[in-house]
Amino acid sequence: MADPQAKRVDLSSNCKTISLRVDEDDFSATFSGTDTITITTSKNLNPVTLTAPTVADGILTISSNLSDLLKGVIKIVINDSASTTLATFYSIATCDIDCCIAKLVESAITCDCHCDKCKEDLDRAEKIHLLLQASRYAAEQEGNYQDAVDKYNRAQEMCTEVCACGC
């Protein structure tokens, strides 16, 4: 059975840096200048291609300002100079939805209504969080890009829905 850490995507909390944990046996110690990383997301279907950096201690780090790109479900493909796919990674970038969850939790904490509205905000935040976790699982563990996109989009819809019930 493969090491579960062998292929993992870690995004910084500000969605500006991606670190890929790779099995160094799958790659040479350094990538050549002609090897590429192509990043596509469900929110930005125009792929961005970068020259691959080196792998150090099994971690390949892409440190450029990717915050405008990294939204939604992410597909990262590493190709060698002959355009042969060496590895494909899937994950999700949640920065835009994390803000929504934080606002809902803050609203629930500061709520002084004498009805169920406060609980509704907290329940909504919890459902959004769970959908993001399900999306991450579909992407990273199952490699199911479409299922991850569907769950992510539902979480995003829940952030933009306005409850009409009032208090």
C-alpha positions in Angstrom: 0.0 0.0 0.0 1.3 3.4 -0.9 2.3 5.9 1.8 -0.7 8.3 2.3 1.8 11.1 2.7 3.5 10.3 -0.7 1.2 12.5 -2.8 -0.3 15.3 -0.8 -1.1 19.0 -1.5 -0.7 21.6 1.2 -1.9 25.1 0.6 -0.9 28.0 2.8 -3.8 29.6 4.7 -3.6 32.7 2.4 -3.7 30.5 -0.7 -0.5 31.9 -2.1 1.8 28.9 -1.7 1.4 25.3 -2.7 3.5 22.5 -1.3 3.4 19.1 -2.9 4.6 16.1 -1.0 6.0 13.8 -3.6 7.7 10.4 -3.5 11.2 11.2 -4.6 11.5 7.8 -6.2 9.0 9.0 -8.8 11.1 12.1 -9.6 14.7 13.0 -10.1 16.2 15.1 -7.2 15.7 18.2 -9.3 13.4 19.0 -12.2 15.0 20.2 -15.4 14.2 23.6 -16.6 11.9 22.2 -19.3 9.7 20.3 -16.8 6.4 22.0 -16.1 3.6 22.2 -13.5 0.2 23.0 -14.9 -2.4 24.3 -12.4 -6.1 24.4 -13.3 -9.0 25.1 -10.9 -12.7 24.7 -11.1 -13.0 28.6 -10.8 -10.3 29.4 -13.3 -10.3 26.9 -16.2 -7.5 28.7 -18.0 -4.5 26.6 -17.0 -1.4 28.3 -15.6 1.9 26.6 -16.5 5.0 27.1 -14.4 8.5 25.9 -14.6 9.0 23.3 -11.9 11.2 24.1 -9.0 13.4 21.6 -7.2 12.3 18.9 -4.9 13.9 19.1 -1.4 13.2 16.4 1.2 10.2 15.2 -0.8 8.5 18.6 -0.9 8.0 20.5 -4.1 7.0 24.1 -3.3 5.5 26.6 -5.6 5.8 30.1 -4.0 4.4 32.7 -6.1 1.3 34.9 -5.7 -1.3 32.4 -6.7 -4.1 33.8 -4.6 -6.1 35.0 -7.7 -5.8 31.5 -9.2 -6.3 29.3 -6.2 -10.0 29.1 -5.7 -12.1 26.0 -5.9 -11.0 22.5 -6.7 -7.4 22.4 -7.9 -5.8 20.0 -10.4 -2.0 20.1 -10.6 -0.3 18.1 -13.3 3.5 17.7 -13.4 4.9 16.9 -16.9 8.4 16.2 -18.0 10.1 17.8 -21.0 8.5 15.3 -23.3 5.0 16.2 -22.0 4.7 12.9 -20.2 2.6 13.2 -17.1 4.7 12.3 -14.0 2.0 13.0 -11.4 -1.4 14.5 -10.9 -2.6 16.0 -7.7 -6.1 17.2 -6.6 -7.0 19.4 -3.7 -9.2 22.4 -2.8 -8.5 26.0 -2.0 -11.0 27.2 0.5 -9.8 30.8 1.3 -12.9 32.5 -0.2 -15.3 30.1 1.6 -13.3 30.2 4.9 -14.1 33.9 5.1 -17.8 33.1 4.7 -17.7 30.5 7.5 -15.9 33.0 9.8 -18.6 35.6 9.2 -21.4 33.1 9.9 -19.7 32.0 13.1 -19.1 35.7 14.2 -22.8 36.4 13.4 -23.9 33.5 15.5 -21.7 34.5 18.4 -22.7 38.2 18.4 -26.4 37.4 17.7 -28.8 38.7 20.3 -32.1 37.6 18.7 -34.6 35.7 20.8 -35.3 33.1 18.0 -33.5 30.4 16.1 -31.6 32.8 13.7 -28.4 32.6 15.8 -28.5 28.8 15.6 -29.3 28.9 11.9 -26.1 30.9 11.2 -24.0 28.3 13.1 -25.8 25.4 11.5 -25.1 26.9 8.0 -21.4 27.4 8.9 -21.2 23.8 10.0 -22.8 22.5 6.8 -20.5 24.5 4.7 -17.5 23.3 6.6 -18.6 19.7 6.2 -19.2 20.1 2.5 -15.6 21.5 2.2 -14.3 18.4 4.0 -16.3 16.1 1.8 -14.9 18.0 -1.3 -11.4 17.7 0.0 -11.9 13.9 0.6 -13.3 13.5 -2.9 -10.3 15.3 -4.4 -7.4 14.1 -2.4 -8.4 10.6 -1.4 -10.7 9.5 -4.2 -9.2 11.6 -7.0 -12.8 12.3 -8.1 -12.5 15.8 -9.5 -16.2 16.2 -10.5 -17.6 15.1 -7.2 -15.2 17.5 -5.4 -16.3 20.3 -7.7 -20.0 19.5 -7.0 -19.5 19.6 -3.2 -17.4 22.7 -3.4 -19.9 24.5 -5.5 -22.7 23.6 -3.1 -20.7 25.0 -0.2 -20.2 28.2 -2.1 -23.9 28.4 -2.9 -24.7 28.1 0.8 -22.4 31.0 1.4 -24.3 33.2 -1.0 -27.8 32.1 -0.1 -29.8 34.5 2.1 -32.2 33.1 4.6 -35.6 34.6 4.0 -37.1 33.5 7.3 -36.0 36.5 9.4 -36.8 36.7 13.0 
